Amino acid sequence: MKPMLIGMNNPQGNKPLVPYPSNCTGYRLWKMLESKTGAFRIDYMKSFERLNLVDGHVWSARAAAASREAVLTRLRGRTAVLLGRAVWQALALPPTAAGVPVCLVNADDTSRWFYLPHPSGLNR
C-alpha cells in the first residue's frame, strides 16, 4: 500500500494535496521532494494516496472530528503522514511538541503515523 498524506482541506477544490496550483500545500510538498530526490509531479501523484479530512473550501475542526472514526479505520495497517497540528488533533492523537516530527506506532504494531508541521505558506 502507498503511504498516505493527510491534510486539512483544499481551498482550491476537493482534490486532496495535488501539486497544483503553485504555492498550494500539495505543490510545496512536491517541491520539497523534487529538491531532495528529483521527483517529477507524476512521481509525487503516483507515490502517495492523498486525503483531506474536510471536503470543502473552508477548514472546520468540527467536520474534521466527525470524519475521525472513518479515517482511523482507513489508516489501520498503513503508514501516514499527518500534515499539521490541526489534523493530528482532529484525529485525537496524543499531543506533540510544535514542529517536532513524531512517529506514533499504533497498538496493532502495523500502523505508523508521522506528524509534520503543515507545509503552508506560514511554515517554511
N, C-alpha and C positions, 0 to 999 in steps of 0.2 A: 504494500500500500504506500501511496505517496504521503510525505509529510503534509500536514495541513497548516495553512496560515489562517489565523483568525483575527479579524479586525472588528471595528465598531460598526460602521455603516458607510455607504458611498454617497456623498452629496451629489455626485455626477450621474447616478443611476443605480440600478440594482446588480450590476456586475461586480462581484467582490474582488478587490485588490488586483485589478487589471493594470498593466504597465502604461496606461494612457488615461487621460491627457497628461502632459508633463506637469510635474510638481504635485501630483496626487500621491497618496501613500503607496499604491502598487508601483508607480513609476520610481519612487525613491528606493523601494526595496530592490527592484530590478537594477537600478543604477549602482547600488551597493554591491550586488552580486556581480555585475558586469565589471566593476573596477577591480574586484578581487579575483574573478575567475574567467572573465571574458565572455560571460553568458550572454547569449542573444535573447531578445524578448521571447522568442518561441521556446527557448530552453526554460526560461522562467515559467511560462504558461504551462508547459508540459511537466515540469518537475514538482509542482505543488498542487494540491487541492486547496481551494480558497473558499473562505466562508466569512460572512459578516454576521454579527449577532442580530443586527436590526436591518430589515429590508425597508429602506426608506431614505429620504434625503436628510432627515434630522435624527441625531442621536437621542435615544430615550433609554435611560437606565432601567426604567420600569419594563419597557418592551424587551430589553436585553435579558433581564432577570426572568421574564416569562418564558424565554426560549432556553433557559438553563438546563432543564432535565433532558430535553431533546438533544441539545448539543453535547452534554456529558455522555449520553448514551452513544451518540455518534463517535465520540472520542475514545471509547473503550478499545484498548489494544493499539492505539495509534500514537504517533509522535506528532505533537502540535506545537506551534509557536504562537503564543498569545501576545498580541501587539497592544501594549499599554495597560496601565493600571485599571482603567475602566472595564476592560474586557476581563481581566483577572478577577476583579471584584464582582462583576455581573455573574460569573460562574461560581462565586462564593468559595474561592480557593484561599488557602492561608495567606495572610499578609506577607508582603515582601518589601524590602527597602527600595526606595525610588532609584531607578537607574541601574540596579544590580541584577544581572541575569541570574535567574533561578531555574533549577530543574526540579520538578516535582514528579516523583515516580509514584504512580497510583498503587493502591493496595493490591491490585491484581498483578503487579510487577510487570505488566506488559505495556502500560501507558506511560508516555513521557511527555510532560508538558513544560515548555520553556517560556519564561517571561522575558520579553524585551521591551524597553521603552518604546512608546508609539513613535514611529518614524514620520511624524507630521512635520510641518514647517517650523514648529516650535521646538522640536527635539532634533538637534543635528548631530 
